[in-house]
Structure formats: structure tokens, C-alpha cells
């Protein structure tokens, strides 16, 4: 049986890896967009947001929501940073502008992917 300190350490540890992965992927997106503002990296917010759910513990319903929200939050923070600095000058997939609504949609889709993965995990495990 784990002590309270071990449980807390385990709980913190289970969120560090997904957080760092999502932040790292968002940072790659920011760097790419900063260097090439006229190119749109369409799927970067989706990957940054959905990556959280691939490493997080999705065994509890509350964790599924936290993972989905956390991934979307990281992607949206990167999106806001890029938008406020005029680094999202490229076209959307359907060649319109501005590109931030499309990228926001992809970030939300990444969160939805995490929710779906979590629901499937819960169904398959229990």
C-alpha cells in the first residue's frame, strides 16, 4: 500500500510527462511558425493538444477531462502567442485568412481525440 506521500508523488509524476510532451510539441510549432510566418502548420495544434492524452493516466473520468483540457490549453496558449505576434500569416486548408480559427478548431479536435481515447479506455478496461 502506498503512503500518502508516495500517492502524491505518483499523481504529480503522472502529469509531468504529458505536460512536458505537449509543451515541447507546442514549442516546436512556435519555433517553426516564428521562422516561417507565411506557412501554416495546420496540424501542429492538433498534435500538441492530443499528445497529452497519449501519456496521461486515462483510467479515471476526471483524468480524461483534465488531459483534454490541459492539451487544448497548451495549444491555445501557443496559438495566442503566435497570433499576437503576427506569426500566423499563412493560408488555411481552404485558402482563406485568418488562419487562427482553423488552428483553434484543430486544437479543440485534439482535445476531442483525448476524450474519445479516454472513453474507449474506460469501456475496454472496465
C-alpha positions as CSV (number, residue, x, y, z in Angstrom):
1,X,0.0,0.0,0.0
2,X,1.3,3.4,-1.0
3,X,1.8,6.1,1.6
4,X,0.1,9.5,1.2
5,X,3.5,11.0,0.1
6,X,4.0,8.2,-2.5
7,X,0.5,8.7,-3.8
8,X,1.1,12.5,-4.2
9,X,4.4,11.9,-5.9
10,X,2.9,9.4,-8.2
11,X,0.0,11.8,-9.0
12,X,2.4,14.6,-9.8
13,X,4.6,12.3,-11.9
14,X,1.8,11.0,-13.9
15,X,1.1,14.6,-15.2
16,X,4.6,15.8,-15.7
17,X,5.4,13.7,-18.8
18,X,2.2,14.5,-20.7
19,X,2.6,18.2,-19.8
20,X,6.2,18.3,-21.0
21,X,5.4,16.5,-24.2
22,X,2.6,18.8,-25.0
23,X,4.7,21.9,-24.2
24,X,7.6,20.5,-26.3
25,X,5.4,19.9,-29.3
26,X,3.8,23.3,-29.0
27,X,7.3,24.9,-28.7
28,X,8.3,23.2,-31.9
29,X,5.2,24.6,-33.6
30,X,6.0,28.1,-32.2
31,X,9.6,27.9,-33.5
32,X,8.5,26.7,-36.9
33,X,5.8,29.4,-37.2
34,X,8.2,32.1,-35.9
35,X,10.7,31.3,-38.6
36,X,8.2,30.9,-41.4
37,X,5.1,33.0,-40.5
38,X,3.7,32.7,-44.1
39,X,3.5,28.9,-43.7
40,X,0.6,27.4,-41.8
41,X,1.4,24.3,-39.8
42,X,-2.2,23.1,-39.9
43,X,-1.9,20.0,-37.7
44,X,0.5,21.3,-35.1
45,X,-2.1,22.4,-32.6
46,X,-3.9,19.1,-33.0
47,X,-0.7,17.2,-32.2
48,X,0.2,19.4,-29.3
49,X,-3.3,19.1,-27.8
50,X,-3.9,15.4,-28.4
51,X,-0.4,14.3,-27.3
52,X,-1.4,15.0,-23.6
53,X,-3.9,12.2,-23.8
54,X,-1.4,9.6,-25.1
55,X,0.8,9.8,-21.9
56,X,-1.8,10.7,-19.2
57,X,-3.5,8.2,-17.0
58,X,-7.0,8.0,-18.5
59,X,-8.3,5.4,-16.0
60,X,-10.5,7.9,-14.2
61,X,-13.1,10.1,-15.7
62,X,-11.7,13.2,-14.0
63,X,-8.3,12.5,-15.6
64,X,-9.8,12.3,-19.0
65,X,-11.2,15.8,-18.7
66,X,-8.0,17.2,-17.2
67,X,-5.9,15.6,-20.0
68,X,-8.2,17.0,-22.7
69,X,-8.4,20.5,-21.2
70,X,-4.6,20.5,-20.5
71,X,-3.7,19.7,-24.0
72,X,-6.1,22.2,-25.5
73,X,-4.8,24.9,-23.1
74,X,-1.2,24.4,-24.1
75,X,-2.1,24.5,-27.8
76,X,-4.3,27.7,-27.3
77,X,-1.5,29.4,-25.4
78,X,0.9,28.8,-28.3
79,X,-1.8,29.9,-30.7
80,X,-2.4,33.2,-28.8
81,X,1.4,33.8,-28.6
82,X,1.7,33.4,-32.4
83,X,-1.4,35.4,-33.2
84,X,-0.5,38.3,-31.1
85,X,2.9,38.5,-32.8
86,X,1.6,38.2,-36.3
87,X,3.1,34.8,-36.9
88,X,0.0,33.2,-38.4
89,X,0.1,34.8,-41.9
90,X,-0.3,31.6,-43.9
91,X,-3.5,30.3,-45.6
92,X,-5.9,27.8,-44.2
93,X,-6.5,24.4,-45.8
94,X,-9.2,26.1,-47.9
95,X,-7.0,29.1,-48.7
96,X,-8.7,31.7,-46.6
97,X,-7.5,34.0,-43.9
98,X,-7.0,34.5,-40.9
99,X,-5.7,31.1,-40.1
100,X,-6.2,31.2,-36.3
101,X,-9.9,30.0,-36.4
102,X,-8.7,26.9,-38.2
103,X,-5.9,26.3,-35.8
104,X,-8.2,26.8,-32.8
105,X,-10.5,24.2,-34.3
106,X,-7.6,21.7,-34.7
107,X,-6.6,22.4,-31.0
108,X,-10.2,21.6,-29.9
109,X,-10.2,18.5,-32.1
110,X,-7.1,17.3,-30.3
111,X,-9.0,17.6,-27.0
112,X,-11.9,15.7,-28.5
113,X,-9.5,12.9,-29.6
114,X,-8.3,12.7,-25.9
115,X,-11.9,12.5,-24.7
116,X,-12.6,9.7,-27.2
117,X,-9.5,7.8,-26.2
118,X,-10.4,8.1,-22.6
119,X,-14.0,6.9,-23.2
120,X,-12.7,3.9,-25.2
121,X,-10.1,3.2,-22.5
122,X,-12.8,3.2,-19.8
123,X,-15.0,1.0,-21.9
124,X,-12.3,-1.5,-22.7
125,X,-10.9,-1.7,-19.1
126,X,-13.9,-1.9,-17.1
